[in-house]
């Protein structure tokens, strides 16, 4: 089966609930503009792959498993940001504080593995984030971002998931097709 694929850190239902509650509490009262993905689809993307066959997905997962050397850890979701910039946002995101560089390391392993399978290199720098709204057309969201109260939600990072995205009339479905556990040193 072909379709778009991406590598990500998936959130647990408890983490999604905690983040949703934190965003609600931090909100200044007016909703963010744009289309919000369902809370059940929230994840931290490590590498977007794009069109990907099952055979390529299997090879990517194998490459990551072979090259991955990282212990589970924790990151924190805190604050809002926007791509490409808040004055002309197409995406509003919850920023991820990658204190120990774990996500940057995992994104690097994913990038190398995807390129080794034959995909083009990612041209944009890795910015750990969780998309909470998509805006078409672009909007100025500086006021909304500036008026959000501080929040901080821990996210456990112990698995990389390779997802396939399938669009339908009711929205996009993300289906996990591979999970790769982070190994503890010495195991």
VOGU-3710 file (C-alpha; in Angstrom, 3 decimals, decimal comma):
1> xxxxxxxxxx> 0,000/0,000/0,000  1,356/3,420/-0,841  0,572/6,801/0,673  2,229/9,572/2,616  4,330/8,536/5,565  6,131/10,243/8,429  8,190/9,369/11,501  7,057/10,759/14,845  6,875/10,529/18,595  3,289/9,614/19,369
11> xxxxxxxxxx> 1,601/10,979/22,481  -0,296/8,781/24,897  -3,958/9,540/25,559  -2,993/10,857/29,020  -0,397/13,198/27,485  -2,924/14,406/24,905  -5,490/15,050/27,641  -2,930/16,916/29,786  -1,810/19,052/26,848  -5,374/19,811/25,778
21> xxxxxxxxxx> -6,210/20,880/29,343  -3,041/22,992/29,594  -3,810/24,746/26,300  -7,373/25,464/27,454  -6,158/26,882/30,771  -3,449/28,980/29,060  -5,824/30,382/26,442  -6,699/34,062/26,835  -10,292/33,227/25,935  -10,359/33,649/22,177
31> xxxxxxxxxx> -9,789/30,574/20,001  -6,812/30,246/17,717  -7,729/30,777/14,076  -7,503/27,989/11,540  -8,337/24,326/11,350  -7,254/22,280/14,343  -6,267/18,644/13,930  -8,114/16,196/16,171  -6,398/15,745/19,534  -6,083/12,028/18,715
41> xxxxxxxxxx> -3,761/12,932/15,817  -1,306/14,968/17,921  2,316/13,876/17,543  5,822/15,331/17,303  7,098/14,837/13,751  10,710/13,725/13,451  10,774/13,418/9,631  8,108/13,784/6,956  8,727/11,212/4,237  5,942/11,757/1,729
51> xxxxxxxxxx> 4,885/9,141/-0,795  6,199/5,828/0,471  5,579/2,197/-0,479  5,317/-0,575/2,106  8,704/-1,902/0,970  10,322/1,517/1,497  8,642/1,828/4,899  10,034/-1,572/5,919  13,523/-0,558/4,764  13,350/2,765/6,635
61> xxxxxxxxxx> 12,259/1,032/9,850  15,080/-1,503/9,462  17,653/1,274/8,927  16,467/3,133/12,030  16,487/-0,028/14,167  20,023/-0,796/12,994  21,395/2,692/13,639  19,418/3,816/16,685  21,292/4,217/19,930  19,293/6,291/22,386
71> xxxxxxxxxx> 17,754/5,882/25,803  14,160/6,885/26,508  13,779/10,387/27,864  11,392/13,248/28,397  10,680/16,529/26,630  8,300/19,321/27,548  5,650/21,033/25,461  5,642/24,701/26,455  4,645/27,842/24,609  3,355/28,577/21,131
81> xxxxxxxxxx> 5,051/29,419/17,868  4,189/29,732/14,199  5,551/28,756/10,793  6,898/30,455/8,790  6,484/33,364/11,268  3,774/34,676/13,604  3,010/37,712/11,408  2,140/35,441/8,470  1,367/32,074/10,042  0,307/29,008/8,107
91> xxxxxxxxxx> 0,838/26,741/11,126  0,458/27,450/14,837  2,320/24,971/16,984  3,013/24,066/20,579  6,772/24,373/21,025  8,708/21,386/22,327  11,563/21,993/24,750  14,151/19,371/23,757  16,353/20,008/26,808  18,780/17,124/26,303
101> xxxxxxxxxx> 18,706/17,129/22,488  16,964/13,729/22,353  14,508/14,725/19,629  17,242/16,376/17,566  19,263/13,147/17,822  16,261/11,009/16,812  15,445/13,361/13,929  19,052/13,006/12,750  18,858/9,193/12,825  15,541/9,333/10,959
111> xxxxxxxxxx> 16,957/11,747/8,376  19,977/9,524/7,716  17,826/6,392/7,461  15,321/7,988/5,080  18,147/9,301/2,874  19,901/5,888/2,928  16,728/4,337/1,500  16,852/6,825/-1,371  14,667/9,761/-0,382  15,774/13,360/-0,911
121> xxxxxxxxxx> 17,237/15,201/2,077  14,971/17,412/4,168  15,814/21,014/3,321  14,193/22,652/6,348  15,933/22,611/9,726  14,389/20,380/12,388  12,216/22,345/14,831  10,543/20,127/17,448  6,870/21,084/17,564  3,319/19,809/17,760
131> xxxxxxxxxx> 0,903/21,301/15,199  -2,256/22,649/16,819  -3,722/24,727/13,968  -3,343/25,121/10,192  -4,288/28,425/8,596  -5,344/28,948/4,955  -4,783/31,704/4,034  -1,936/32,802/6,275  -2,841/34,968/9,279  -1,141/37,308/11,725
141> xxxxxxxxxx> -1,286/35,414/15,041  1,191/37,503/17,055  -1,511/38,731/19,455  -2,919/35,234/20,074  0,540/33,783/20,728  1,635/36,691/22,933  -1,461/36,505/25,150  -1,248/32,766/25,900  -0,250/32,063/29,496  2,805/29,873/30,134
151> xxxxxxxxxx> 2,252/26,114/30,291  4,506/23,054/30,510  3,484/19,449/29,798  5,922/16,504/29,971  6,002/14,000/27,094  7,754/10,642/27,389  9,939/9,738/24,411  10,486/5,978/24,231  9,290/4,940/20,758  9,600/6,209/17,191
161> xxxxxxxxxx> 6,481/5,448/15,162  6,333/5,268/11,372  2,845/6,424/10,376  0,929/6,326/7,122  -1,568/9,142/6,584  -4,765/8,411/4,722  -7,103/11,272/3,773  -10,845/10,730/3,699  -13,985/12,839/3,694  -14,057/12,735/7,480
171> xxxxxxxxxx> -10,420/13,854/7,863  -6,972/12,321/7,934  -6,319/8,983/9,606  -2,835/8,216/10,914  -2,082/4,498/10,979  1,043/3,244/12,770  2,867/0,783/10,513  6,127/0,367/12,470  7,208/1,134/16,014  10,848/1,298/17,006
181> xxxxxxx> 11,665/1,211/20,718  14,479/3,287/22,103  16,931/0,930/23,779  18,257/1,253/27,277  22,080/1,220/27,445  23,394/-2,284/28,008  20,349/-4,112/26,670
//
